[in-house]
Amino acid sequence: MAEELKSLDDLKSAVDTGDAATAAPETAIERQPVRDELGRSYATGRRKDATARVWIKPGSGKVSVNGKEISKYFARPVLQMILRQPFKVAGVEDQFDVMATVKGGGLSGQAGAVKHGISRALQLYDPSLRAPLKAAGFLTRDARVVERKKYGRAKARRSFQFSKR
């Protein structure tokens, strides 16, 4: 910066010429599909203490979790609905078969982990599905976990009952 800047116009012209000279040509990242030799995409999903390993492949919409069908493993309709959300948002209902193994946590956390894994696997299988899944927030890992218990407290925040006498 050998030249002296005396006014805002000088600053603006210096910035304009600097951008054109130093800026790299802007290129959008072209994502390629990631599939194995069997035509499947794999992703890991996490939620609370649960971890899900998910494989998806083109099929009739069959979902199996830990070797059981979805209605047997996740008996509550709300949990089944959570698993189907990524397909609904991406507009590919009943087009993919899902095989998932999930460990840790409870049923709610496991359903969230499988949902996260399905979303990540879908966007790896077909990169054009990334935009709707990302807009719905399904590609982001929900980082909320249980708060630890503190000493001198009954639970994480709950105090012991106060006794005046």
C-alpha positions in Angstrom: 0.0 0.0 0.0 2.4 2.6 -1.2 -0.4 5.1 -2.3 -2.0 7.4 0.2 -5.7 7.3 0.8 -7.2 10.7 1.4 -11.0 10.2 0.9 -13.6 7.5 0.8 -13.6 7.5 -3.0 -9.9 6.7 -3.0 -10.6 3.8 -0.5 -13.4 2.5 -2.7 -11.4 2.6 -5.9 -8.5 0.9 -4.1 -10.8 -1.9 -2.8 -12.4 -2.4 -6.2 -9.1 -2.8 -8.0 -7.7 -5.0 -5.2 -10.7 -7.4 -5.4 -10.4 -7.9 -9.1 -6.6 -8.6 -9.0 -6.4 -10.9 -6.0 -9.8 -12.7 -5.9 -9.8 -16.3 -7.2 -12.5 -17.2 -9.6 -15.5 -18.4 -7.7 -16.4 -22.0 -8.4 -19.2 -23.9 -6.9 -18.2 -27.3 -5.5 -19.6 -30.0 -7.7 -20.4 -32.9 -5.4 -20.1 -36.4 -6.7 -22.3 -39.4 -5.6 -20.6 -41.6 -3.1 -21.6 -45.3 -3.5 -19.9 -48.7 -2.9 -19.6 -51.5 -5.4 -23.1 -52.8 -4.4 -24.7 -49.4 -5.2 -25.3 -48.4 -1.6 -24.4 -45.2 0.3 -23.3 -45.4 3.9 -23.4 -42.7 6.6 -23.3 -42.5 10.4 -25.9 -40.6 12.4 -25.7 -39.5 16.0 -28.2 -38.2 18.6 -27.8 -38.0 22.4 -25.9 -41.2 23.3 -27.1 -43.2 20.2 -25.0 -44.0 17.1 -26.5 -45.4 14.0 -24.8 -46.9 11.0 -27.0 -46.6 7.9 -26.9 -48.1 4.5 -29.3 -47.0 1.8 -29.9 -48.4 -1.7 -32.6 -48.1 -4.3 -35.6 -50.3 -3.5 -39.2 -50.4 -2.4 -39.0 -48.4 0.9 -38.2 -51.3 3.3 -36.6 -50.1 6.5 -34.9 -52.5 8.9 -33.2 -51.5 12.1 -31.0 -54.0 13.9 -32.5 -56.8 11.8 -36.1 -56.0 12.6 -38.6 -54.1 10.5 -39.4 -50.5 11.5 -42.8 -51.3 13.0 -41.3 -53.9 15.3 -38.3 -51.9 16.5 -39.9 -48.5 16.8 -43.4 -49.4 18.0 -44.5 -45.8 18.5 -45.9 -44.1 15.4 -44.1 -40.9 16.3 -40.7 -42.6 16.1 -41.6 -44.2 12.7 -42.7 -40.7 11.5 -39.3 -39.3 12.6 -37.5 -41.9 10.4 -39.6 -41.1 7.4 -39.1 -37.4 7.5 -35.9 -37.2 5.4 -37.6 -39.2 2.6 -40.6 -36.9 2.7 -38.6 -33.7 2.6 -36.4 -35.0 -0.2 -39.5 -36.2 -2.1 -38.2 -39.8 -2.5 -40.7 -41.8 -0.4 -40.6 -45.6 -1.0 -37.7 -45.3 -3.4 -34.9 -46.5 -1.0 -34.3 -49.5 1.2 -32.6 -48.7 4.5 -30.5 -51.1 6.6 -29.5 -49.6 9.9 -27.7 -50.8 13.1 -28.0 -48.6 16.1 -26.4 -48.7 19.5 -26.7 -46.7 22.7 -29.2 -44.3 24.2 -33.0 -44.9 24.3 -35.6 -45.3 21.6 -36.0 -41.5 21.0 -32.3 -40.9 20.6 -31.9 -44.0 18.4 -34.7 -42.7 16.1 -33.0 -39.3 15.8 -29.7 -41.0 15.1 -31.2 -43.2 12.3 -32.9 -40.1 10.9 -29.6 -38.2 10.9 -27.8 -41.2 9.2 -30.6 -41.5 6.6 -30.3 -37.8 5.7 -26.5 -38.0 5.4 -26.7 -41.1 3.3 -29.3 -39.6 1.0 -27.2 -36.6 0.3 -24.2 -38.8 -0.4 -26.2 -41.0 -2.8 -27.8 -38.1 -4.7 -26.1 -34.7 -4.1 -29.1 -32.9 -5.6 -31.0 -33.8 -2.4 -28.6 -31.9 -0.2 -30.4 -28.5 -0.5 -33.8 -29.6 0.8 -32.3 -31.8 3.6 -30.0 -29.0 4.7 -32.9 -26.4 4.6 -34.9 -28.7 6.9 -31.9 -29.0 9.3 -31.6 -32.8 8.9 -27.8 -32.8 8.1 -26.9 -31.0 11.3 -26.1 -33.2 14.3 -28.3 -32.2 17.3 -25.6 -31.5 19.9 -27.9 -31.4 22.9 -27.0 -34.0 25.5 -28.0 -34.6 29.1 -26.4 -32.1 31.5 -24.2 -33.8 34.1 -25.1 -34.0 37.8 -23.3 -31.5 40.0 -22.1 -32.2 43.5 -24.2 -30.6 46.3 -27.3 -31.0 44.1 -30.0 -33.6 43.8 -29.8 -33.6 40.0 -28.1 -31.3 37.4 -29.8 -28.2 38.7 -32.3 -29.3 41.3 -31.3 -28.5 44.9 -32.0 -30.6 47.9 -35.2 -29.6 49.8 -34.5 -26.6 52.1 -35.4 -27.1 55.7 -35.7 -24.0 57.9 -35.7 -26.0 61.2 
